[in-house]
Amino acid sequence: MRCGVYVRVSTDDQRDNGFSIDSQLRMIKEYCEKNNYDIIDVYNDAGHSGKDLMRPEMQRLLADIKSKKIDKLIAIKVDRLTRNNYDGFWLLNYCEEHDAKIELILEPYDVSTANGEMIFGMNLVFGQRERKEIGARTKRAMEEMALEKVHPAKAPYGYTRNSETGHLEIEPIEVQVVKEIFELCKQGNSSRGIATVMKNSNAYLKTGKWTSDRVYKILTNSIYIGIFEYGKYCRKPQDILRVENYCEPIIDMETWNITRKNMYVL
């Protein structure tokens, strides 16, 4: 019996459930040896969320199932495969279509039977619920960090993140570039024009290059007046968390207001 072994863990999964990649592999290998299964390949999506099937190793697994490379898909639990109800049943039907069977060593039911499919569906529902709870906990934790002015992400250009406190501090070289960018906008230059000036003057950048998009993101980031907008790029406007006096401002309010008007005109 040719088996494909699928393992996955995210930081939250490992913390909450204790199923590390190594422990999953150990359990599955012991199970396969006991049942005389041949492990053809291991598909390891370490660090990937189970919210959907768009993971590199899952996609490789699906391709191998379609090409009849494996007869069984082995995982420890259904939530390792997916935490999405719709995706779970899609995967089950996909495996049946290509003559592959799903076998879950910590959930020993036969998914090819009516009762097994029902239990499979129930476990998918619980997995989806757990994923949403994990997301809610993470969201609350990140918001608490923001309210305590502990920056929850990489420091924006012009700042560094204090390794001990997590607070943002002025970066002495980049801060001069930020001021120049706002001054050029204040004088009526467009984002594209400012990016050209930055490139021609070889303005300091750790990585990447100066583009109009990079300049635009700097000009629209309220962090430079000391206001952090958590969730600005992924939440509805009414759900964005605004934290004032978050860090030392680089730009004064007069400059900020003038550049708002100039950007609207440009």
ABEGO torsion letter per residue (X at the ends): XBBBBBBBBBAAAAAAAGBBAAAAAAAAAAAAAAAGBBBABBBBBBGBBAABABBAAAAAAAAAAAAGABABBBBABAAAABABAAAAAAAAAAAAAAGBBBBBAABBBBAABAAAAAAAAAAAAAAAAAAAAAAAAAAAAAAAAAAAGBBABBBBBGBBBBAAAGBBBBBAAAAAAAAAAAAAAAAGBBAAAAAAAAAAAGBBBABEBBBAAAAAAAAABAAAAGBBBBGAAABBAAABBBBBGABBBABBAAAAAAAAAAAAAX
